[in-house]
Amino acid sequence: MENWQKDFWEVVQTVADEVERFFLGMSEMVDTVFEITEEITEQLHNTIATEFDQYVQDLYWELEDVAGDDLDAAFPYPVEPSATQNPACIGCRHYHGQAYSGNLLVCAMHPYGWDDENCPDWEAEDF
């Protein structure tokens, strides 16, 4: 009688070990799928963003050829901070620096820029 009980528990233990091994393998496979999906998503995002930017830039140049200088005021364009204009923004990660219809948006916290060279919200850019 004791022999079959011992055999039964060995079978139960073997099944439990196999189930555990199965789920560990599945967990590794799911992790691998997530990593691959994340890489593909990042590559697609970078590719699509780059192609879209290039498309918009090409469209802008085509429209500029047709419309001339009047088009400049309609599309946003970048404005870099300098020692004379928005010196507190040089190297700041929050600097937006886009002019919309001729109106410069410096950043969300200080839309018109900061008055002196020591902005309280300045943070270094991440490179």
Contacts in CASP RR format, 6 or more apart in sequence:
PFRMAT RR
TARGET T0000
AUTHOR 0000-0000-0000
METHOD contacts of the structure
MODEL  1
MENWQKDFWEVVQTVADEVERFFLGMSEMVDTVFEITEEITEQLHNTIAT
EFDQYVQDLYWELEDVAGDDLDAAFPYPVEPSATQNPACIGCRHYHGQAY
SGNLLVCAMHPYGWDDENCPDWEAEDF
60 71 0 8 1.000
60 75 0 8 1.000
63 71 0 8 1.000
64 71 0 8 1.000
64 72 0 8 1.000
73 101 0 8 1.000
73 102 0 8 1.000
74 101 0 8 1.000
76 98 0 8 1.000
76 99 0 8 1.000
76 100 0 8 1.000
77 98 0 8 1.000
77 99 0 8 1.000
78 97 0 8 1.000
78 98 0 8 1.000
78 99 0 8 1.000
79 85 0 8 1.000
79 97 0 8 1.000
79 98 0 8 1.000
79 99 0 8 1.000
79 104 0 8 1.000
80 97 0 8 1.000
81 87 0 8 1.000
81 88 0 8 1.000
81 89 0 8 1.000
81 90 0 8 1.000
81 91 0 8 1.000
81 92 0 8 1.000
81 95 0 8 1.000
81 97 0 8 1.000
82 90 0 8 1.000
83 90 0 8 1.000
86 95 0 8 1.000
86 106 0 8 1.000
86 113 0 8 1.000
86 114 0 8 1.000
87 117 0 8 1.000
88 113 0 8 1.000
88 114 0 8 1.000
88 116 0 8 1.000
88 117 0 8 1.000
88 118 0 8 1.000
88 119 0 8 1.000
88 122 0 8 1.000
89 95 0 8 1.000
89 97 0 8 1.000
89 106 0 8 1.000
89 107 0 8 1.000
89 113 0 8 1.000
89 114 0 8 1.000
89 119 0 8 1.000
89 122 0 8 1.000
91 124 0 8 1.000
91 125 0 8 1.000
92 107 0 8 1.000
92 119 0 8 1.000
92 121 0 8 1.000
92 122 0 8 1.000
92 123 0 8 1.000
92 124 0 8 1.000
92 125 0 8 1.000
93 123 0 8 1.000
93 124 0 8 1.000
93 125 0 8 1.000
93 126 0 8 1.000
94 107 0 8 1.000
94 108 0 8 1.000
94 109 0 8 1.000
94 121 0 8 1.000
94 122 0 8 1.000
94 123 0 8 1.000
95 106 0 8 1.000
95 107 0 8 1.000
96 105 0 8 1.000
96 106 0 8 1.000
96 107 0 8 1.000
96 108 0 8 1.000
97 104 0 8 1.000
97 105 0 8 1.000
97 106 0 8 1.000
97 107 0 8 1.000
98 104 0 8 1.000
98 105 0 8 1.000
99 105 0 8 1.000
104 112 0 8 1.000
105 111 0 8 1.000
106 112 0 8 1.000
106 113 0 8 1.000
106 114 0 8 1.000
107 113 0 8 1.000
107 121 0 8 1.000
109 121 0 8 1.000
110 119 0 8 1.000
110 121 0 8 1.000
113 119 0 8 1.000
END
